[in-house]
Amino acid sequence: MTHPGHHGHRPADVFRDERFAAMIEVEGELAAGLTDRAVTRCIELLGGRPGDVRRIADLGCGPGVATSRLAQTFGSAVVVGVDGSPVMLARAGERAARCGVADRVDLRQLDLDGDLTPLGAFDLVWAALALHHTADQRAALGRFGALLRSRGLLCLLERADPMALRPANELGRPGIWDRVESARPPERATVVDLTPASGDAGAFAPAGLELLHAGRITDVVTAPPGPAVPRLIGGYVGAVLHTLGDHLDPADREALGGAAGHARDIEWGEVRVTSGRLLLVARPRRSGRRR
Ligand SMILES: C[S@@+](CC[C@H](N)C(=O)[O-])C[C@H]1O[C@@H](n2cnc3c(N)ncnc32)[C@H](O)[C@@H]1O
């Protein structure tokens, strides 16, 4: 899945596109299991006391799938959802109302590259697929971490393996989705500076943070039927054609090329979705400043 805007220091126009926002929302729903797993890990690291969590920031909250989920899980907390895109925030608001948590979800339009201190201090700072959009990840890590109360946690989720879709419909080419998956290169780490594999978890210390947890989480779910799923598949097929092009079997490429333009008209059948994330959890270093 191609996610533009990685290098811009402002939310790319695409984040203000209603159809793209709808797709991000579906992706977020499909990744709900990953959110829950990350939350579980955070609760463990908080000493198993979710009731102590009173203020949560969801930075780059997008359409607010995790924002509402966090409000539901942490029943004593206010969740401040922050995003640069009014289109995303409108969806996050509608979702909070549907989930019955609107009274504890506070949505703010703000640039993550700017000053975040007006947001106040938090027990949990959550940033999913957001840090890599900032202009300077190390500087942003410092600003995110500076929002933490002394016992607070920063939870970062970034893309690990590329999202893989496996519709039952094989476009007349048995095994096509297996071949696509095995041809795809591993996702470039979106937070190159920070992954433990890079041996540079040291980026956390200058940001005043201590890394407590680093690992990959993966989940496989079946996509519920709905109009957004063909759009997701259309985007996936387009990204596969774009990134793999000549590496694909020519007949597979032809089949995918034929499907790319009219994914909405195709009966895809059951769609299995594999999502992966790099999960990094950090806390303020003991010598760091307190709030
Ligand atoms: C890929 S979406 C992630 C949404 C959600 N956190 C999730 O995990 O599904 C990235 C979000 O970050 C927002 N964003 C990107 N750069 C930003 C910036 N500099 N300031 C504020 N928001 C930004 C975009 O508008 C978008 O909603």
The ligand as an SDF file (V2000), in Angstrom:
LIG
                    3D

 27 29  0  0  0  0  0  0  0  0999 V2000
   -1.2760    7.0710    7.9500 C   0  0  0  0  0  0  0  0  0  0  0  0
   -2.3360    8.1370    8.8760 S   0  0  0  0  0  0  0  0  0  0  0  0
   -2.4000    7.2550   10.4160 C   0  0  0  0  0  0  0  0  0  0  0  0
   -3.7410    7.3830   11.0890 C   0  0  0  0  0  0  0  0  0  0  0  0
   -3.9150    6.5700   12.3580 C   0  0  0  0  0  0  0  0  0  0  0  0
   -2.9900    6.9640   13.4050 N   0  0  0  0  0  0  0  0  0  0  0  0
   -3.7660    5.0870   12.0820 C   0  0  0  0  0  0  0  0  0  0  0  0
   -2.8670    4.4600   12.6390 O   0  0  0  0  0  0  0  0  0  0  0  0
   -4.5400    4.5410   11.2850 O   0  0  0  0  0  0  0  0  0  0  0  0
   -1.2870    9.5200    9.2560 C   0  0  0  0  0  0  0  0  0  0  0  0
   -2.0510   10.7060    9.8180 C   0  0  0  0  0  0  0  0  0  0  0  0
   -1.1050   11.6870   10.2610 O   0  0  0  0  0  0  0  0  0  0  0  0
   -1.5600   12.9630    9.8720 C   0  0  0  0  0  0  0  0  0  0  0  0
   -0.3840   13.8330    9.7120 N   0  0  0  0  0  0  0  0  0  0  0  0
    0.6720   13.6210    8.8960 C   0  0  0  0  0  0  0  0  0  0  0  0
    1.5830   14.5950    9.0480 N   0  0  0  0  0  0  0  0  0  0  0  0
    1.0830   15.4480    9.9760 C   0  0  0  0  0  0  0  0  0  0  0  0
    1.5610   16.6560   10.5820 C   0  0  0  0  0  0  0  0  0  0  0  0
    2.7460   17.1720   10.2540 N   0  0  0  0  0  0  0  0  0  0  0  0
    0.7750   17.2490   11.5010 N   0  0  0  0  0  0  0  0  0  0  0  0
   -0.4190   16.7280   11.8490 C   0  0  0  0  0  0  0  0  0  0  0  0
   -0.9090   15.5790   11.3290 N   0  0  0  0  0  0  0  0  0  0  0  0
   -0.1750   14.9500   10.4070 C   0  0  0  0  0  0  0  0  0  0  0  0
   -2.3240   12.7580    8.5810 C   0  0  0  0  0  0  0  0  0  0  0  0
   -3.2820   13.7880    8.3650 O   0  0  0  0  0  0  0  0  0  0  0  0
   -2.9600   11.3910    8.8240 C   0  0  0  0  0  0  0  0  0  0  0  0
   -4.2610   11.5050    9.3350 O   0  0  0  0  0  0  0  0  0  0  0  0
  1  2  1  0
  2  3  1  0
  2 10  1  0
  3  4  1  0
  4  5  1  0
  5  6  1  0
  5  7  1  0
  7  8  2  0
  7  9  1  0
 10 11  1  0
 11 12  1  0
 11 26  1  0
 12 13  1  0
 13 14  1  0
 13 24  1  0
 14 15  1  0
 14 23  1  0
 15 16  2  0
 16 17  1  0
 17 18  1  0
 17 23  2  0
 18 19  1  0
 18 20  2  0
 20 21  1  0
 21 22  2  0
 22 23  1  0
 24 25  1  0
 24 26  1  0
 26 27  1  0
M  CHG  2   2   1   9  -1
M  END
$$$$
